[in-house]
Amino acid sequence: MKIIVNNHTNPYFNLACEEYLLDNVPGELFMLWRNEPSVIIGRSQNAFAELNLEFIREHNIKVVRRLTGGGAVFHDLGNVNFTYIVAREGAETLDFERFTQPVIEALRKLGVPAELSGRNDIVVRAGGELRKISGNAQCVRPAVFAAGGVDRIMHHGTLLYSADMSKLAGALNVDPDKIKAKGIKSVRSRVANIADFLADEYRGMDAVRFMEFMLGETPGERVELSPADEAAIQRLADEKYSAWDYTFGSSKQYSVTRKKYFEFGTVEVGLDSDCGVICELNIRGDFFGVRDVAELCRRLRGVRLEHDELIKALDGVSDYILGATPAEIASLIL
């Protein structure tokens, strides 16, 4: 097995790196990697329904869509990710145990009482309940795309080592009663950090040392990405993974109603969107305005659900909602 050395922490690059390896580098591959603060959403998820976008924007958290299914996960430098890429070898169904068992065995050597729960979570038992420390996902790449001309499986998972749980909760905290959306919804689980369960002799191990330990438990030859590899991965990151259209524009139909009290009055926004674009918008409330708010609603149809574009489209909003600023109304829409 080749162990790919990847010290990048840009999530656009790292998700692009997985796809590049899947399609261009033959053989069995393993990679450990970390991302700066980011949320990684599943292939079929609705970004607007899954995420607290105001929190994400305020904390400069990147959002990236991945190749695999499953739910949204939070990454930061306290979260270590692992990726296996292997030939499918005729497997009829996705096999999570094959890839999670070596990870579980390594964690147990650190004193962590890890076990596989359900189909794709690694958990520990704490205080009489299961706490999730790893979520896993897989996809199959058809031979027509994959390196070597064979179907390949990519399995990747998170390892919550010393992640910032407040950021995790803030980024993924969406009120389900407010939203009706098409797309795969995340199943929220109670989570915990691996560092809290280490045996005494390993206490104080940071995330970098943890990565080195996990690499030491994985047999294989370490291989550096070549300059040509890096350049190709960066192109894919720029053209696909950092593109609004890929992450947000592929979100399915989404409806939301939000209401908030401001000093200038109560404003309620109801909107329908598809592919990240406003299809219909209604604004109601006890505010005052010089112009009919229905005109503003018509003006916003066709605008992308993206903060900066909404700010531009809401220029002059105080004519319709006296005292309101574009930022205040944009935050209500998003």
Secondary structure as GFF3:
##gff-version 3
##sequence-region A 1 334
A	DSSP	beta_strand	2	5	.	.	.	ID=ss1
A	DSSP	alpha_helix	11	24	.	.	.	ID=ss2
A	DSSP	beta_strand	29	33	.	.	.	ID=ss3
A	DSSP	beta_strand	38	41	.	.	.	ID=ss4
A	DSSP	alpha_helix	47	50	.	.	.	ID=ss5
A	DSSP	alpha_helix	53	58	.	.	.	ID=ss6
A	DSSP	beta_strand	62	65	.	.	.	ID=ss7
A	DSSP	beta_strand	73	75	.	.	.	ID=ss8
A	DSSP	beta_strand	79	87	.	.	.	ID=ss9
A	DSSP	alpha_helix	97	109	.	.	.	ID=ss10
A	DSSP	beta_strand	114	117	.	.	.	ID=ss11
A	DSSP	beta_strand	121	126	.	.	.	ID=ss12
A	DSSP	beta_strand	129	141	.	.	.	ID=ss13
A	DSSP	three_ten_helix	147	149	.	.	.	ID=ss14
A	DSSP	beta_strand	152	160	.	.	.	ID=ss15
A	DSSP	alpha_helix	165	172	.	.	.	ID=ss16
A	DSSP	three_ten_helix	176	178	.	.	.	ID=ss17
A	DSSP	beta_strand	179	181	.	.	.	ID=ss18
A	DSSP	three_ten_helix	194	197	.	.	.	ID=ss19
A	DSSP	three_ten_helix	200	202	.	.	.	ID=ss20
A	DSSP	alpha_helix	207	216	.	.	.	ID=ss21
A	DSSP	beta_strand	221	224	.	.	.	ID=ss22
A	DSSP	alpha_helix	227	236	.	.	.	ID=ss23
A	DSSP	pi_helix	237	241	.	.	.	ID=ss24
A	DSSP	alpha_helix	244	247	.	.	.	ID=ss25
A	DSSP	beta_strand	254	262	.	.	.	ID=ss26
A	DSSP	beta_strand	265	274	.	.	.	ID=ss27
A	DSSP	beta_strand	277	285	.	.	.	ID=ss28
A	DSSP	alpha_helix	293	300	.	.	.	ID=ss29
A	DSSP	alpha_helix	307	313	.	.	.	ID=ss30
A	DSSP	three_ten_helix	317	319	.	.	.	ID=ss31
A	DSSP	alpha_helix	326	333	.	.	.	ID=ss32
###
